[in-house]
Amino acid sequence: MGINATMEIGKNGLNVFRSATAVVSQNIANVSTPGYSRQKAIIETSPVSMLAGFTLGTGAMITSVDRFYDGLLQQQMASSETTLGYDSTKSTVLQQIEPAFNEISTAGTGAAISNFFVAWQDLTNNPGGTAERQSVLSNAQILADEFHSTSKTLSDTVSLQNSSLVPVIDSINATIKDIAKLNAQVSSTDLVAGNANEVKDKRDLLVRQLAKQIGITSTENSDGTTDIKLADGGGALVTGGAFGTLSLNKTNPNSFVVQLTPAGGAPPPVTVTPTTGSLGATLALRDSILPGYQAQLDSLATTLAAEVNKQHMAGFDLNGNLGIALFDPAATTAATFGINPAMNSTTLIAASSNTSAAGDNINAVTIAGLQSQRLMSGNTLTFNGFWNGLVSQVGLNVSSSKTNVTQDEAFSNQLHILRDTNSGVSLDQELSDLMMYQRSYQACAQVITTATSMMDTVLGIIR
């Protein structure tokens, strides 16, 4: 090996360790960058050369700059984000409606039901009393107000879920577009044998963010790009640099329908029903969870009105006339529950069971006794028992959703710790590598210095 070859090896070494130092510097600079994966310069020996029948080394070279990346862990993190997105969205909304079902001793729908029947019980002691009759009407109105308030809370929350689909869909589309754009950058960089590690990190972070919003499946391609499909239905969201678009069919303003124009597809869009991620939770809350509560509330209100009206119309008022419906017979929901507009006088309250006995309290006693009768859920629960069951159901669902979020966050954090262990930047390791590359660079510089000195010696001999 000649002196020139020695100098060439030293020069190559300077280039190698300068580049390796740059990689370490990049790691250190991005120690706190979200989604960044640690990189490492892969140093190998340069191709050997033949000299006088001997194979001699030609130094070292950097063959690639690899990132510490675990594809399986990326899939697991995306899946955990999807579950967390669903549970956290559900938990947040359920906590918003929980106050409407919080029962305290003197207020709430349950207390209003009890007070309404207590007013009838008081009327039995003085069936002709104006104050007692007014108390019945007043408590009937309070009960109506409680039904209206709870029903409005549920209906407003349903409407909010529907309207929130607009920004959610816009956010998802923006993320999908950005992922496709980064895919295109990765592909173009790969064609010129460049390093797209940072671009891949940004894309993978966006994939995890997208997974929190909507359930997806992803596939890594040989060119470094990632294809993404909708978990529900399999429609293509991203294919290489092409991207699909989610949209809302607003034909029914109260219930938008989610549609997808797949990547590379042509209109018209197809209807999809996401069931996972925050979008899936929003749709489930709007279409089933909250309407389920509303249906039970409506059942309670309409059954109570029907039973009271039936018995009230079997009695007689102070004028000896057959009783009329106490509650509006046209009401079919908790939102429309109310006192019959024709019930405009306390004298119309039918406390008597006898047309000729205005002071009779038999019908009032019967109506008061409706509180203890099992008239709900297939004649298995009282009115208060049914309401308490609904309150318990909401409370349990809120508690369960909070627990799920806590567990989801713990699992997600565990996966992030695993990722940091595998792909995160360790300053101790980077500083150790930095010192090693620094010493190696100095050693290569010394090789060149030594070779130069040898060359000077040879030239001095020639002179």
C-alpha positions, 0 to 999 in steps of 0.5 A: 500500500502506497503513501497516497493510498494511506492518505486516501484512507485517512481522507475517507475516514474524515468524511465518514466520521464527519457524517457520523457526527452529523447524524449524532448531532441530529439525534441530540437536536431532536431529543424532544421532537415528537415522533422522532426516531433515533438514527445511526450511521452504518459504517462498513469497510470499503471495497478491497483492492488488489496490490501485488497479489494481496488484498488490501483494505481501502478504509471505511464508508457509510452504507446507510443511515438507518432509523430505529423503527419497529413496524409492529410497534407502530401498528400497536400504537395506532390501534391503541390510539384508536381505542383511546380516541373512542373511549375518551370521546365517549367519556367526555360526552357522557360526563357532560350529560351526567349532571342532568341525571344527578339526583339530590334530595329536593330536586331532579326528576325522581324527586319531582315524580315523588312530589307529584304523587305526594301532592295527590296524597295530600289531596286525599286528606282534603279533597275539596281544598283549593290549596291541595288542588293547586299543589297537584297542578304545581307539582305536575308542572314541575314534573313537566319542567324536569322532563323537559330539562332532561330531554333538552339536555339529551337532544342538545347533546345529540345535535352537538354530536351531529354538528361536531362531525363537520370539524372532525371530518375536516381534520381527518381529511387534512391529516389524510392529505398530509400523509399522502404528501409525505408519502410522495416525498418519501417515494421521490427521495427513495428514487434518488437514494436519499435519506427520508428518515425524518419524513417517515417519522413525520408521516408515522406520527400523522398515522397515529394521530389519524388512528385516534380519529378513525379506525384504520389499517396500514401497510408499509410498501417496499418503496417506503410509502404507507397505504392506509385503509378505513377499518370499517369497509376497507375503503382506501384513504391513502395509496402512495401519494394519492388520497381519498376524501371523507364527506358529509351527506347533509340531506338530513341536517339532523343526521349527517351521513359519512361518505368516502371517495376512495383514493384513486376513486371517482364520484359518487362517494360511498356511504361508510359507517365508522365504528371506532376512533373518535369519529366512531364514538361521535356517531355511536353517541348520536345514533344509539347511546344518547337516543337510548337514554332518550327512549327510556325517558320518553317511555317513563314520561308517556307511561306516567301520563297515560296511567294518570290520565286513565285513572283521572278520567275515571273520576269526577271533578268538583262540579260532578263532571267526568274527569278529563286528561290531566296531562296533554294526551297529544304528548308522545315524548318527554319533550312534549310532556305537559299539563292538558291545556284544558285543565285550567281550573283546580275544580277540574281535578277529579278526586272523587269516584262519585258524581254526587259526592264532591268530597269523595277522595277515592279517585285521589287515593287511587291516583296516589297509589300509582306511585307504588304500582309496577307499571314500567318495564313489563310491570316490573318497576315503579315509576321511581324505580324505573327512573332510578334504574336509568340514573344508575345506568348513566352513572355506571356508563360514566364510571365505566368510560372513565375506567376505560380511558384510564386503562387506555392511557396506561396501555398507550403510555406503556407502548410509548415507553417501549417506543422510546426504549427502541427508537427514542434518543438517549443522550448518554448513548449519543454523547458516547458515540459523539466522543468516539467519532471525535476521537476517530476523526482525530485519529484519521487526521493523524493518519493524514499527518503521518502520511504527509510526514512520510511523503516529506521524508521521501521527497527529502531523500530524493533532493 
